[in-house]
Each structure stands twice: as structure tokens, then as C-alpha cells.
Amino acid sequence: MIDISFIITIYNKSVKDVDRCLSSVKKMNSLSYEMIIVDDGSKEKLKEQYFILSQKYKAKYYYQNNQGVSAARNLGIKNANGKYIFFVDCDDVVINSQISKRDILKMPDLVIYNVIKEEINDQNIEIKTLNVEKDIKYLTQRILANQMIKDGLMNWTYGKLYSVNFLKSNNLYFNVNVKTGEDLDFVVRVVEKARKIEYIPREVYKYEFDLATGKNRMIKFPEYAIKDTNFVYQIRKNILNKYHLNTELFSINKEQTLNAYFEIYYLCVVNKLMTDRLYKELIKNLSKIEKDGKSSFFTKIKIGIVNRNLKSLAYFYYKLKMIYKNMEK
């Protein structure tokens, strides 16, 4: 049986980047593998080029009408023949020399590795790890609960091996109704069901992070961005309550959520998307944030701007942010 099924999702990405990604997956050591490419409705010309690349790398190629990354990954899971699944974004790089046969000998439900995060706009590189004690071999849900509140390693599906039998027997698939926060939702449900979770502090994945991707998604789907921000907030709130985590983490969840709502607000203002209906939806979701937990002085100012619908100040904030960003270059 094949050891790993690499599920690679594609949507209108550079052929050069896809080629680089597939080439990195190919460099395996002792493990057998298959590559499953799921094209989520790319343009016809790109579709043809992706298919040619799939032939070059002996990968299985599936095409579906555009339904989003969650549906694409679900199609990959259903067609996986490996013991384990490893999710890959087609413009990232897999460091396969760091994945060993030893990592799956004890048949864990989930293996977590480190991820290298590179911000392509400023080339800042950071290694994302788990903050756990070194002598812990298998992780519990409570240990990982702390790691799921802050944005980081446990918010991504990347850099992890998932037992195929475990996923399918527990009916664990991605939520196709969520456009942002789908990774956290999936990982939380996986961790809740898993009985054997192993952490191996090796860097196996390089995540090419582009801040513009998230912003463009907010601009394209502002209503989904508002709804999904609340969705992520509620996931984390449930984790905080279930495992009785410390109050500092409640504040972190609150702060992250409030700043996300402010970002949606000023992006909609700048791009002339802020209708009365959208603003009412934003305020309705903003009101769901618990009063418990602290927020910084600057965050309070931002939320004051939103509550008073001060569009001119939001636009002024955006211009200052752009000036500061240009000064950093």
C-alpha cells in the first residue's frame, strides 16, 4: 500500500510555481507516495498545462467546476489510496527529505511537523513550532487546545500527516460552506477525534504567505468574511470554555477577532463596498463578541471607528498604513 497521498489543490496559479511544487513532492526518500492534483476550475489554457505537468510527474489529475479549496480537498480525500494524507498548496514547497518512514510506524492518527512560513512581500522567514515540553511523545487534546487560540501552526492543515483510515472512518471532511477558517475548523475536529497524535519538530513544509491573498478574499466575499470571522471566534470560544483555558487566551481571541472585523470594515470602505446592509451585518456580528477579555487601546479606537461608521477615519488609517509600509521598503 502507498504510504502518503499528497493532495495538491490548484486554482489559476502560475505554471512555474506549480512545477516547483510538484518537483519538491517528487523528492522522496524511503516512503512510497502518490500525487493527487485537484484543479478547482482553472481557466482552460491553464487546465491544459496543469494536465501536462500531471503527466510529467505521474500524478492523478482531477478537474472540478470552481467550488472552493474545501471541496477540492474533499475530492482528494475520497480518491486517496495512501495510508496517510499530506495537504499541499500548489505554490508552496514540500521538504520531503525530512519525512521518514519511522514517523508512521506506530500508526498515529495525526502527525504534526514544523512549518517554515515565508512572507513573500518582505521575505520575512519564521519557523512555526508547537510550544510543548520536549519529553511528551503523544499529545492530548488539552495540550493542543492552547495552540489553537493564537494564529499559528495548528491553524493550518499544512505540515501534517492524517491517517486516511482515521479520516474516513470518522467522516472527517472539510466544511464547504466556509471560505476562511476552514483549516482551523478541520484541524479542531481532527484533534477532537484523534487518539494518537504525535509531534515531530522537523521542518517539512515551506508556506509562501502572501498577505494580499487574504485581503483579496475579503474584498471579493465581504459577507463571507464577516460570517467566517464569527465562525472562527466561536470555534475558539468553545475550545476556551471546554478546556477551561486561562483568561489571557480569552483576550487573545477577542483581540484577534476585533482586529479582523476592523480590517474587513476599512477594506470595504476603501474599495467602496460598504453598503447599509453589509454594515448592519458587520455590526450584528461585532455585537456577538463577549465583553469578557481585554483589548488594547488601539483596538478600542478601531472598533469605535466601526461602531460610529466613521468612513473618513477608516480611509485615513488605510492611507497611513500604506505610507508606513512604503517607508519600510
Salt bridges, closest charged atoms under 4 A:
ASP3 OD1 - LYS83 NZ 3.70
ASP3 OD2 - LYS101 NZ 2.85
ASP19 OD1 - LYS56 NZ 3.44
GLU34 OE1 - LYS60 NZ 2.94
ASP91 OD2 - LYS13 NZ 3.08
ASP103 OD1 - ARG202 NH2 2.95
GLU118 OE1 - LYS206 NZ 2.93
GLU126 OE2 - LYS128 NZ 3.15
ASP151 OD1 - ARG236 NH2 2.71
ASP183 OD1 - ARG73 NH1 2.72
ASP185 OD2 - ARG189 NH2 3.13
GLU192 OE2 - LYS242 NZ 3.93
GLU198 OE2 - LYS137 NZ 2.89
GLU208 OE2 - ARG20 NH1 3.70
GLU208 OE2 - LYS206 NZ 3.95
GLU223 OE2 - ARG277 NH1 2.43
GLU281 OE1 - LYS284 NZ 3.51
GLU290 OE2 - LYS237 NZ 2.46
